[in-house]
Amino acid sequence: MNPDKSPCPCGSNLGYQQCCCLWHEGVPAGDAPSLMRSRYTAYILCNEAYLLDTWHPSTRPRHIAFDPQQRWLGLKLTKAKVTGAATAEVEFIARYRIGGATAARLHERSRFVRDAGRWLYVDGDSLE
């Protein structure tokens, strides 16, 4: 992917430079769905620093191991709801393929919290 000329992988109708790139460069995401989309794009770009920076410290791993054979195929947000003054949930389906295998999907309900004006991913429940 050439992030300078490509549509944003998150599925918006914008180019990467006008969409997730803004968050990857430090602008805080305005809501949990935007953070979810930007994190999906960060997985595609193997942007470990952004993923760790947007992960709540209570559940953040030390590092993220990217599988070079994994290809993300698409993201669909199915539900998003505010659950409190500084909390939200986003349900999504992300499709992917590893090597030449059949496409698979990750269906998750993710929890987010707003801390010091920034949305952070906390954790999620698999809905498979």
ABEGO torsion letter per residue (X at the ends): XBAAABBBAAGBABBAAABAAAAAAGBBBABAAAAAAAAAAAAAAGBAAAAAAABBAAABBABBBBBAABBBAEBBBABBBBABAABBBBBBBBBBBBEABBBBBBBBBBBBBBBGGBBBBABBBBAX
